[in-house]
Amino acid sequence: MKLPFVVVFAFILPLIRAQVPHWGPCPDPAVQPAFNLKQFMGRWFEIAKLPAQFEKGRCIETNFTLTTDNSIRVVSSEKLKGELRKIEGTGVIEDMKNPAKLGISYSYVLPYSPYWILSTDYVDSALVYSCTDILRLFHVDFAWILGRTRTLPDATVEKAMNTFAKNNIDVSRMIPSKQQGCDKTL
């Protein structure tokens, strides 16, 4: 019985080191009611985030495009050490009764990760949350404030932080994303 635990622990150790784990299962936040996937499509800039091991650069943005088979093409980019890095993935609606709960994968061998739209007005800002339970003992989560422009008013960011907090999502470690000095054509 000890060997499987050691194997599982070795598999999740990189996740633990990259993020701050929280005891207990993931929270179950409310998501955007009557979510309209088509209106959400397009270019979003990262305004603030919980630190993530896979996002180390600046000028981070993601472009969402509906494909003909009802999946979503997801292209994320960042500037790191002066170079533009892009990664392409696929998004899906995991439950048609709750279309604000998307799943995104950047690899054919990895499962879809939760990508839940907690709130959006479609034209200015969006709040996104992702959480993974580890054996229901603890969870690792990610949260993002997105904007259609590279900056948002302080009041919008403050409102977003309050929305996360009301949903039992700890954003005390949230940091502003670096969107200064970015080319307009990334």
Secondary structure, DSSP 4 states (H G I P E B T S, - for coil): -HHHHHHHHHHHHHHHHHS--EESSPP-----TT--HHHH-EEEEEEEE---TT--SEEEEEEEEE-TTS-EEEEEEEEETTEEEEEEEEEEES-TTSTTEEEEESSTTSPPEEEEEEEE-SSSEEEEEEEEEETTTEEEEEEEEEESSS---HHHHHHHHHHHHHTT---TT-EE---TT--TT-
